C-alpha cells in the first residue's frame, strides 16, 4: 500500500526507491484499468533484474493522487517474478487524466538504443536482423531478448556479422543479401581460417560472374535464390534459403562437384558456443 502522507496535500513529485518483491506485490493491488499484461516482456525484464543489468532511469513507477497505479505494472511484476529488489524512480500524485498519454511516444528501436550507448559504435537494424538469424540457425529459432542480452550477443559476434554485411551489401537484384543469407556467411566465418574463400563466394553470388567450373555451383545457388524471392518473408522460404546457401557454401569450400543443389536439413556451420549434438539429425 502507499503511505497516506505520500498522497495527500502534495503536488506531483518523485523519489528513488528500492522496491522489493513484497512492496511490488502490495503496489500491484492498486492496479486497475491498465493495459493487458505482456508476460514475455515481464520475463525479459526479470532476466535483466536477476542479472543485475536493470538500471534506474527517469522511467519508473507512477501513482495518481488516489494511489492508483497508472504506470509501471510490467516493472513491478518483473520484480515479483525475479524475486529481487530493484532501484527505481517512483512518481506520486500524477493527474489521473494523464493515463491515456503514457507510452504514446515513438519508442526507440534496439539499434538506436545500442548506438546511443556508445559502446558498440553505430549499430544498424539490419545488422541485428542478421545477428538474430545467425543465432536462430537453420531451425529459425526465435527468442525475445532484452536490450542487455542482445547487446552482449552483438558484442560477441559483431566481427562476423559485419564481415557478412561488408561482403554481401544491399545489391540489385534483390534477394541475394538478406539477413537469412548473411547469417550463413557470418556462421561460416567462424569455421574457415581463410576469409578469402568466403569473400570470393560472396562476390560470385552478388555478381553472378564465375571464373571457372568450380564456381558454377554458386551461380546455380544464385538462380535458386532469385526464384525464392517471393517466398523470402515466409518461414518456409527463409529456411529453404538458409539450407541452400549452407549446402552450396560447404560444397564450394570442399571443392565438391554437385549437379543438383539440395537444401541442407541440419546445421552445417556451428557457432563457437554450439555443440554438434544440438543439431544431430
C-alpha positions as CSV (number, residue, x, y, z in Angstrom):
1,X,0.0,0.0,0.0
2,X,1.0,3.6,-0.5
3,X,1.6,5.7,2.7
4,X,-1.1,8.4,3.1
5,X,1.5,11.1,3.5
6,X,2.8,10.3,0.1
7,X,-0.5,11.2,-1.5
8,X,-2.5,13.8,0.3
9,X,-1.9,17.6,0.0
10,X,1.0,17.1,-2.3
11,X,1.9,18.4,-5.7
12,X,3.3,15.7,-8.1
13,X,6.8,14.6,-7.0
14,X,9.1,11.7,-7.3
15,X,11.8,9.9,-5.4
16,X,14.2,7.0,-6.0
17,X,13.2,3.9,-4.0
18,X,14.4,0.3,-3.6
19,X,11.4,-1.8,-4.4
20,X,11.3,-5.3,-3.0
21,X,9.0,-8.2,-4.3
22,X,6.8,-7.6,-1.2
23,X,6.4,-3.9,-1.9
24,X,5.8,-4.7,-5.6
25,X,3.1,-7.1,-4.7
26,X,1.4,-4.6,-2.4
27,X,1.5,-1.9,-5.1
28,X,0.0,-4.2,-7.7
29,X,-3.1,-4.5,-5.6
30,X,-3.9,-0.9,-6.7
31,X,-3.5,-1.8,-10.4
32,X,-6.9,-1.1,-12.1
33,X,-7.7,-0.2,-15.7
34,X,-4.2,-0.7,-17.1
35,X,-3.4,-2.4,-20.4
36,X,-3.2,-6.2,-20.7
37,X,0.0,-7.7,-19.3
38,X,2.7,-8.8,-21.7
39,X,4.3,-11.8,-19.9
40,X,7.1,-12.2,-22.5
41,X,8.1,-8.6,-21.7
42,X,7.9,-9.3,-18.0
43,X,10.2,-12.3,-18.4
44,X,12.7,-10.2,-20.3
45,X,12.7,-7.5,-17.6
46,X,13.0,-10.2,-14.9
47,X,16.1,-11.7,-16.6
48,X,17.8,-8.3,-16.6
49,X,16.9,-7.8,-12.9
50,X,18.3,-11.2,-12.0
51,X,21.5,-10.5,-14.0
52,X,21.9,-7.1,-12.3
53,X,21.5,-5.3,-15.6
54,X,18.4,-3.3,-14.8
55,X,19.3,0.4,-14.4
56,X,17.4,3.1,-12.6
57,X,16.4,5.9,-15.1
58,X,13.7,8.6,-15.2
59,X,11.2,5.9,-16.3
60,X,9.8,4.0,-13.4
61,X,6.5,3.7,-11.4
62,X,3.7,6.2,-11.2
63,X,0.6,6.6,-9.0
64,X,-2.2,9.1,-9.3
65,X,-3.5,11.2,-6.4
66,X,-5.8,8.4,-5.3
67,X,-2.9,5.9,-5.0
68,X,-3.9,4.0,-8.2
69,X,-1.0,2.6,-10.2
70,X,-1.0,4.2,-13.6
71,X,2.4,3.3,-15.0
72,X,5.0,0.5,-14.3
73,X,2.9,-2.6,-13.9
74,X,5.3,-4.7,-16.0
75,X,8.3,-3.5,-14.0
76,X,6.6,-4.4,-10.7
77,X,5.6,-7.8,-12.0
78,X,9.2,-8.4,-13.1
79,X,10.4,-7.7,-9.6
80,X,7.9,-10.3,-8.3
81,X,8.9,-12.8,-10.9
82,X,12.7,-12.2,-10.4
83,X,12.4,-12.3,-6.6
84,X,14.9,-9.4,-6.3
85,X,14.7,-5.8,-5.4
86,X,15.1,-3.1,-8.0
87,X,16.1,0.6,-7.6
88,X,13.6,2.7,-9.4
89,X,12.2,6.2,-9.6
90,X,8.6,6.4,-8.2
91,X,6.2,9.2,-9.1
92,X,3.3,10.2,-6.8
93,X,0.2,12.4,-7.2
94,X,0.2,12.3,-11.0
95,X,-3.0,13.6,-12.5
96,X,-5.4,10.7,-13.3
97,X,-6.2,12.4,-16.7
98,X,-2.6,11.7,-17.8
99,X,-3.1,8.0,-18.0
100,X,-4.1,7.9,-21.7
101,X,-0.9,10.0,-22.6
102,X,1.6,7.5,-21.1
103,X,3.7,5.4,-23.6
104,X,2.3,7.3,-26.5
105,X,5.6,8.5,-27.9
106,X,7.6,6.8,-30.7
107,X,9.8,4.1,-29.0
108,X,13.5,3.9,-29.8
109,X,14.4,0.8,-31.8
110,X,17.1,-1.5,-30.3
111,X,19.7,-0.5,-32.9
112,X,19.2,3.2,-31.9
113,X,19.5,2.4,-28.2
114,X,22.7,0.4,-28.8
115,X,24.2,3.3,-30.8
116,X,23.2,5.8,-28.1
117,X,25.0,3.6,-25.5
118,X,28.3,4.4,-27.4
119,X,30.0,1.1,-26.6
120,X,29.4,-0.7,-29.8
121,X,29.7,2.1,-32.4
122,X,26.9,2.6,-34.8
123,X,24.6,-0.4,-34.8
124,X,22.1,-0.8,-37.7
125,X,18.8,-2.6,-37.6
126,X,19.8,-4.9,-40.5
127,X,22.9,-6.0,-38.5
128,X,20.7,-7.0,-35.6
129,X,18.4,-8.9,-38.1
130,X,21.5,-10.8,-39.3
131,X,22.6,-11.5,-35.7
132,X,19.1,-12.9,-34.8
133,X,19.0,-15.1,-37.9
134,X,22.5,-16.3,-37.2
135,X,21.8,-17.3,-33.6
136,X,18.4,-18.8,-34.6
137,X,20.2,-21.1,-37.1
138,X,18.6,-23.4,-39.6
139,X,15.6,-24.0,-37.4
140,X,14.9,-20.3,-37.3
141,X,14.6,-20.4,-33.6
142,X,13.2,-17.2,-32.2
143,X,13.5,-15.7,-28.7
144,X,12.7,-12.3,-27.5
145,X,15.8,-10.9,-25.8
146,X,16.3,-7.8,-23.6
147,X,18.4,-4.9,-24.8
148,X,21.2,-6.0,-22.5
149,X,21.1,-9.6,-23.8
150,X,21.2,-8.5,-27.4
151,X,24.0,-6.0,-26.8
152,X,26.1,-8.8,-25.3
153,X,25.4,-11.1,-28.3
154,X,26.2,-8.3,-30.7
155,X,29.5,-7.5,-29.0
156,X,30.4,-11.2,-29.1
157,X,29.5,-11.7,-32.8
158,X,30.0,-8.2,-34.1
159,X,33.0,-9.1,-36.3
160,X,31.4,-11.9,-38.2
161,X,28.1,-10.0,-38.6
162,X,29.9,-7.1,-40.1
163,X,32.0,-9.4,-42.3
164,X,28.8,-10.7,-43.8
165,X,27.4,-7.2,-44.4
166,X,30.7,-6.0,-45.9
167,X,30.8,-8.7,-48.5
168,X,27.1,-9.0,-49.1
169,X,25.9,-5.4,-49.1
170,X,22.5,-4.4,-50.3
171,X,22.5,-5.0,-54.1
172,X,20.4,-5.5,-57.2
173,X,18.7,-7.7,-58.0
174,X,17.1,-8.1,-54.6
175,X,17.0,-11.4,-52.8
176,X,20.7,-12.1,-52.6
177,X,21.7,-10.2,-49.4
178,X,19.0,-10.5,-46.8
179,X,19.5,-11.4,-43.1
180,X,19.0,-15.1,-43.7
181,X,21.8,-15.4,-46.3
182,X,24.1,-13.2,-44.4
183,X,23.5,-15.3,-41.3
184,X,25.1,-18.4,-43.0
185,X,28.1,-16.3,-44.1
186,X,28.6,-15.0,-40.6
187,X,28.4,-18.5,-39.1
188,X,30.8,-19.8,-41.8
189,X,33.3,-17.1,-40.9
190,X,33.9,-19.0,-37.6
191,X,34.6,-22.2,-39.4
192,X,37.2,-21.2,-42.0
193,X,40.5,-19.6,-41.2
194,X,40.9,-18.1,-44.7
195,X,38.4,-15.4,-45.3
196,X,39.3,-15.2,-49.0
197,X,37.2,-18.3,-49.8
198,X,34.1,-16.7,-48.3
199,X,34.9,-13.3,-49.9
200,X,35.0,-15.0,-53.3
201,X,31.8,-16.9,-52.6
202,X,30.0,-13.7,-51.8
203,X,31.4,-11.9,-54.8
204,X,30.2,-14.5,-57.3
205,X,26.8,-14.8,-55.5
206,X,26.5,-11.0,-55.7
207,X,27.6,-10.5,-59.3
208,X,26.8,-13.9,-61.0
209,X,30.2,-13.8,-62.7
210,X,32.1,-17.1,-62.2
211,X,35.7,-17.6,-63.3
212,X,35.9,-21.4,-63.6
213,X,33.8,-24.5,-63.4
214,X,34.2,-24.8,-59.6
215,X,32.2,-21.6,-59.2
216,X,29.2,-22.8,-61.3
217,X,27.6,-24.1,-58.1
218,X,27.4,-20.5,-56.8
219,X,25.7,-19.3,-59.9
220,X,23.3,-22.2,-59.5
221,X,22.6,-21.1,-56.0
222,X,22.1,-17.6,-57.2
223,X,19.4,-18.7,-59.6
224,X,17.6,-20.6,-56.8
225,X,17.7,-17.6,-54.5
226,X,16.3,-15.3,-57.2
227,X,13.4,-17.8,-57.7
228,X,12.7,-17.8,-54.0
229,X,12.4,-14.0,-53.7
230,X,8.7,-14.0,-53.5
231,X,8.8,-16.5,-50.6
232,X,11.6,-14.8,-48.7
233,X,9.4,-13.5,-46.0
234,X,7.8,-16.8,-45.2
235,X,9.2,-19.3,-42.7
236,X,9.4,-22.0,-45.4
237,X,11.1,-19.6,-47.8
238,X,13.7,-18.4,-45.2
239,X,14.5,-22.0,-44.2
240,X,15.0,-23.0,-47.8
241,X,17.2,-20.1,-48.5
242,X,19.3,-20.9,-45.4
243,X,19.6,-24.6,-46.3
244,X,20.5,-23.9,-49.9
245,X,23.2,-21.3,-49.0
246,X,24.6,-23.6,-46.3
247,X,24.9,-26.6,-48.7
248,X,26.3,-24.7,-51.6
249,X,28.9,-23.0,-49.4
250,X,30.1,-26.2,-47.8
251,X,30.3,-27.9,-51.2
252,X,32.3,-24.9,-52.6
253,X,34.7,-24.9,-49.7
254,X,35.3,-28.7,-50.1
255,X,35.6,-28.5,-53.9
256,X,32.6,-30.8,-54.3
257,X,31.0,-31.1,-57.7
258,X,27.2,-31.0,-57.4
259,X,24.9,-31.2,-60.4
260,X,21.8,-30.8,-58.2
261,X,21.7,-28.4,-55.3
262,X,19.5,-29.6,-52.4
263,X,18.9,-27.6,-49.2
264,X,20.7,-28.7,-46.0
265,X,18.3,-30.0,-43.4
266,X,20.7,-29.6,-40.4
267,X,23.2,-27.0,-39.2
268,X,26.5,-27.2,-41.2
269,X,28.3,-24.3,-39.6
270,X,28.4,-24.2,-35.8
271,X,28.9,-21.1,-33.6
272,X,31.8,-21.4,-31.1
273,X,29.3,-21.9,-28.2
274,X,27.3,-24.7,-30.0
275,X,27.9,-28.4,-30.0
276,X,27.2,-30.9,-32.8
277,X,24.8,-32.8,-30.5
278,X,22.4,-29.8,-30.6
279,X,21.9,-30.3,-34.3
280,X,22.0,-34.1,-34.6
281,X,19.6,-35.3,-37.2
